[in-house]
Amino acid sequence: MFVKKNSTGKSNRYSAEIDGYSLTVEVVGNPSGLGISNGRITRLLLFPSNKNQRLEHFFVFNQGWLDGVPQTENVRRVIEKAVHYFDALAIDWSKERQKKQHNELVGSR
C-alpha cells in the first residue's frame, strides 16, 4: 500500500494512492501527541489523484490540521486507512478538531 520515499534522522516519508487520492505522510518512530490520533503520522498531505478534480479536497496535517479537520466521509476514510496502516488506531474526529496547526508551512499562505 505505502511506498517508502526517504527518511530523515527521526522520520520516514511514505506515499500511496488510496481510493482516488494521493497521500504523502511523515511517520516518526514512536507515537506522539503531535500525531494524528496521537500516533506516528505527524505530517500528511492529501489531494485528488485525478488532476482534473477540484482541489477542494486538499488537506494538510502538520502536527495539527491546517484548515480544520476534513468534513467529507470519503476523505476521512482515506486518512483513517493511513492511520490504521501505521498505528492500528481509530480516529476520534472530535479530538482531532482540537488540534491546531503548530508550524506554518512555507508558502502555505
KAFENFEN-V176703 format. One record per backbone hydrogen bond with DSSP energy under -0.5 kcal/mol. NH is the residue of the N-H (numbers start at 1). CO is the residue of the C=O. If there is no record, write none. Layout:
# KAFENFEN-V176703
nh = <NH NH>
co = <CO CO>
This chain:
# KAFENFEN-V176703
nh = <3 5 6 8 12 13 14 15 16 18 18 21 22 23 24 25 26 27 27 28 29 32 35 36 38 39 42 42 43 44 45 46 47 49 50 51 53 57 58 59 59 61 62 63 65 66 68 76 77 78 79 80 81 82 83 84 85 86 87 88 88 89 93 95 96 97 98 99 102 103 108>
co = <15 13 13 11 27 6 25 3 23 16 21 18 47 16 45 14 43 12 25 40 10 39 32 41 35 36 26 40 26 61 24 59 22 20 20 49 50 54 55 46 57 44 64 42 99 60 65 72 73 74 75 76 77 78 79 80 81 82 83 83 84 83 91 92 92 93 95 96 62 62 105>
